[in-house]
Amino acid sequence: MGKDNTEELIRQIQKTRQELASSLYNDFFSEPQTPASLPETDKEAGGNKTVSQENSPAGPSAGSTQAGGPQAQTAQGEGGKQAPPEPEEDPMDTLNSLIGLDKIKHDVKELTDFARIQKARKDAGLKSVPVSLHLVFTGNPGTGKTTVARILAKLYAQIGILSKGQLIEVDRSGLVAGYIGQTALKTQEQIQKALGGVLFIDEAYALASRQEDFGQEAIDTILKAMEDHRDDLIVIVAGYTEPMENFINSNPGLRSRFNKYIEFPDYTLDELMGIFDLNLKKYDYVIEEETRGHVREKLASEKLATLENFANARAVRNLFEEIITNQARRVAEMENPTLDDLKLLTNDDLVDPEEEQMDAVAFANSLAEDVSREKGEESEIQEPESEETDVQEPESEASDVQEPETDSEE
């Protein structure tokens, strides 16, 4: 393999690394291709994100045939005719393809079946039971809450409960402003984007975590919108279990409208490895069996170390990105890397030698500082001993005082 080919392979490695670092998290869990779930997506500027077919993390290619999109440019048949778009995957099939989440799948199917029947009864002129479709999602990060919310929005749109089925994701920063009168406007803007779909509020308890701020104004605005648009807006609030329960119970209006809870459990170690394997398959990597065992050990160690707030699928994502980054650095140093070299992950890719060396130097310096500090403390402790020896001097003076007694005897 010539020098030009080697340089081209290196450029491909660097390009792949850059693309993965920027899009792995969202692309891996975009529809309709994704077979596994990942947690809440990173917030964009302004604290909100529209997650719909048109504006999904994967971009227009996810089922889009808009002018200028990848399919519109490449899916051309003979005579310049555009090939028919591929049918979008059914939201329920997408849900069933997620790794784990068996209880969640059951709860979502139960919710959608009930909503479908109630709508059918209403359309037939029968009385329907007025129930709230707003939900509380609880659990640790990375357990698939945003992914399931997105699927639920599409399911409700599919059966006619919602008119559009988009998901608008926000957090406190996307709803609360810093000045009087602006919070209601900022919150209303997000509500307007969510009409016809789902407004997903991540870490919703943060709205009520501070006193004398504008979080309550955002809550009041949302509650009013839930009443005004009860037929075409669903609100899902999400966050850690205990803070979310305290948040809902802190306000009678919230408690009356959010009466359905779905708890998202942590992934098991086998499920985490399943997500890791899906990453390998999706991005054309293979891993040595011994290396895969070490990956499992790393995930188990991290899971045990952070039981209360384990990052779940996010931990898998971070570890995968770290490993392929190390692999790219290793392969880039090869003179003539082969196709197998570009794909294979080995034990050498589990660590970054340069980072390990810097950590070792930092540890050695820290240890030296501790030893020096201990020596300094010991020397300070020994100082009072020398003072005690000086105190013994009066004893010698006492012996001198005995001399006059000798004179008197003479």
Secondary structure, 3 states (H helix, E strand, C coil): CCHHHHHHHHHHHHHHHHHHHHHHHHHHCCCCCCCCCCCCCCCCCCCEEEECCCCCCCHHHCCCCCCCCHHHHHCECHHHCECCCCCCCCHHHHHHCCCCCHHHHHHHHHHHHHHHHHHHHHHCCCCCCCCCCCEEEEECCCCCHHHHHHHHHHHHHHCCCCCCCCEEEECHHHCCCCCCCHHHHHHHHHHHHHCCCEEEEECHHHHHCCCCCCHHHHHHHHHHHHHHCCCCCEEEEEECHHHHHHHHHCCHHHHHHCCCEEEECCCCHHHHHHHHHHHHHHCCCEECHHHHHHHHHHHHHHHHHCCCCCCCHHHHHHHHHHHHHHHHHHHHCCCCCCHHHHHEECHHHHCCHHHHHHHHHHHHHHHHHHHHHHHHHHHHHHHHHHHHHHHCHHHHHHHHHCHHHHHHHC
